[in-house]
Amino acid sequence: MRDLLFKTGDGVFSYRAAGVCIHDGCVLLQSTSNDPSLAFPGGHVAFGETNAETLAREFAEEIGAEIKVRDLRWAAEAFFPWGERRCHQICLYYDVEIIGGIPMRGSFIGREQIDGRKFDLIFRWVPIEALGGEGAVVYPTPCAELLKKGDRETVHYIYLED
């Protein structure tokens, strides 16, 4: 299967699904060792794959977790730098329940592969009230406020980053 990630002369298009995992007032987020900003776990949807299938595959591949995908939480159109190019990303965020396979507090290491490169991801449980503060900057940034508000309605937002 091929990821729905296309590079064009104008930039990059990315179709991604992400999981919002909340446990004991904390949310599971990921970062890389060279970038302290945090993102929601998930990955690029492969052609012919549902968002739930993508999330189950990505959580299993990256951290060995079994999950149950719940309701759609957010639909995002995000525009941001991707190396030397611009990225236009559609990301659908789903509530996800961890069934097993990972620590439910603290931090741990997972593995990722993009464009043939393999690298470690750092996963950690971050208190929701700490989001947006020092050391807990979440991208896209609207996610921190949406989580803090605690609304359960599905929200669509547009994120523009220079």
Phi, psi and omega per residue, in radians:
M1 nan 2.588 -3.109
R2 -1.960 2.286 3.094
D3 -1.087 2.535 3.067
L4 -1.462 1.279 -3.128
L5 -2.425 1.916 -3.038
F6 -2.121 2.336 3.046
K7 -1.788 2.254 3.126
T8 -2.177 3.124 3.070
G9 -1.127 -0.443 -3.131
D10 -1.524 -0.418 -3.092
G11 2.771 -2.581 -3.076
V12 -2.157 2.398 2.981
F13 -1.942 2.346 -3.081
S14 -2.334 2.271 3.018
Y15 -1.984 2.041 -2.988
R16 -2.262 2.607 2.976
A17 -2.072 2.443 -3.112
A18 -2.321 2.643 -3.124
G19 -1.893 2.342 3.074
V20 -1.828 1.778 -3.096
C21 -1.855 2.046 3.139
I22 -2.049 2.316 3.136
H23 -2.595 2.183 3.111
D24 0.901 0.743 3.093
G25 1.356 0.144 3.119
C26 -2.084 2.724 3.100
V27 -2.096 2.481 3.131
L28 -1.432 2.154 3.139
L29 -2.292 2.843 -3.135
Q30 -2.254 2.719 3.028
S31 -2.614 2.995 3.025
T32 -1.844 2.866 -3.109
S33 -1.174 -0.418 -3.119
N34 -1.766 0.091 3.127
D35 -2.537 1.937 -3.079
P36 -1.319 -0.154 3.136
S37 -1.161 2.623 -3.023
L38 -1.864 2.588 3.107
A39 -2.444 2.853 3.106
F40 -1.431 2.436 3.123
P41 -1.090 2.620 3.123
G42 2.723 -2.691 3.136
G43 3.137 -3.092 -3.119
H44 -1.277 2.380 3.089
V45 -1.267 2.351 3.070
A46 -1.548 2.619 3.137
F47 -0.962 2.273 3.114
G48 1.453 0.070 -3.088
E49 -1.833 2.445 3.053
T50 -1.364 2.874 3.097
N51 -1.083 -0.695 3.118
A52 -1.102 -0.712 3.093
E53 -1.125 -0.708 3.107
T54 -1.049 -0.856 -3.109
L55 -1.100 -0.754 3.114
A56 -1.056 -0.768 3.132
R57 -1.116 -0.852 -3.080
E58 -1.123 -0.772 3.124
F59 -1.117 -0.663 3.109
A60 -1.183 -0.816 -3.105
E61 -1.147 -0.794 -2.997
E62 -1.411 -0.644 -3.049
I63 -2.368 0.081 3.104
G64 1.209 0.448 -3.102
A65 -1.690 2.484 2.959
E66 -1.690 2.355 -3.065
I67 -2.303 2.887 2.974
K68 -2.167 2.145 -3.127
V69 -1.511 2.277 -3.103
R70 -1.869 -2.406 -3.035
D71 -1.369 2.684 2.998
L72 -1.172 2.259 -3.115
R73 -1.807 -0.880 -3.095
W74 -2.413 2.604 2.969
A75 -2.110 2.133 -3.037
A76 -2.144 2.423 2.926
E77 -1.919 2.013 -3.051
A78 -2.112 2.411 3.117
F79 -2.214 2.082 -3.033
F80 -2.741 2.876 3.090
P81 -1.170 2.473 3.052
W82 -2.306 1.553 -3.023
G83 1.123 -2.162 3.134
E84 -1.525 -0.075 -3.078
R85 -1.940 3.104 3.007
R86 -1.821 2.570 3.109
C87 -2.024 2.406 2.997
H88 -1.989 1.913 -3.058
Q89 -2.072 2.369 2.934
I90 -1.829 2.146 3.126
C91 -2.278 2.249 3.073
L92 -1.878 2.179 -3.080
Y93 -1.822 2.229 -3.121
Y94 -2.079 2.538 2.948
D95 -1.167 2.355 -3.095
V96 -2.285 2.372 3.071
E97 -1.856 2.220 3.084
I98 -1.393 2.170 3.116
I99 -1.565 -0.615 3.137
G100 3.026 2.953 3.009
G101 1.889 -0.177 -3.118
I102 -2.398 2.782 3.009
P103 -1.123 2.488 -3.097
M104 -1.764 0.282 3.000
R105 -2.774 2.860 3.128
G106 1.349 -2.584 -3.115
S107 -2.374 2.823 -3.140
F108 -2.793 2.912 -3.066
I109 -1.810 2.436 3.024
G110 -2.213 3.111 -3.121
R111 -2.137 2.507 3.111
E112 -2.330 2.710 3.058
Q113 -2.449 2.123 3.068
I114 -2.367 2.338 3.125
D115 0.908 0.666 3.105
G116 1.379 -0.045 3.109
R117 -1.675 2.358 3.065
K118 -1.886 2.442 3.117
F119 -2.734 2.836 3.129
D120 -1.408 2.558 2.968
L121 -2.042 2.482 3.084
I122 -1.783 2.100 3.112
F123 -1.834 2.426 3.085
R124 -2.644 2.617 3.064
W125 -1.533 2.090 -3.065
V126 -2.019 2.272 3.078
P127 -1.014 2.332 -3.094
I128 -1.018 -0.692 -3.118
E129 -1.150 -0.317 3.133
A130 -1.505 -0.203 -3.072
L131 -1.058 2.416 3.140
G132 1.545 -0.214 3.118
G133 -1.519 -3.087 -3.138
E134 -1.023 2.250 -3.140
G135 1.385 0.034 -3.134
A136 -2.404 0.796 3.109
V137 -1.428 2.115 -3.074
V138 -1.843 2.403 3.051
Y139 -2.057 2.432 -0.161
P140 -1.121 2.548 -3.028
T141 -1.056 -0.521 3.127
P142 -1.059 -0.404 -3.090
C143 -1.069 -0.668 -3.125
A144 -1.064 -0.848 -3.130
E145 -1.174 -0.678 3.125
L146 -1.094 -0.710 3.114
L147 -1.175 -0.726 -3.135
K148 -1.109 -0.629 3.127
K149 -1.167 -0.527 3.089
G150 1.315 0.198 3.115
D151 -1.080 2.515 3.130
R152 -1.848 0.001 3.085
E153 -1.333 2.582 3.054
T154 -1.198 2.300 -3.086
V155 -2.107 2.403 2.989
H156 -1.838 2.353 3.047
Y157 -2.502 2.798 3.079
I158 -2.032 2.291 -3.110
Y159 -2.074 2.131 3.118
L160 -2.050 2.158 3.093
E161 -2.177 2.322 3.137
D162 -1.359 nan nan
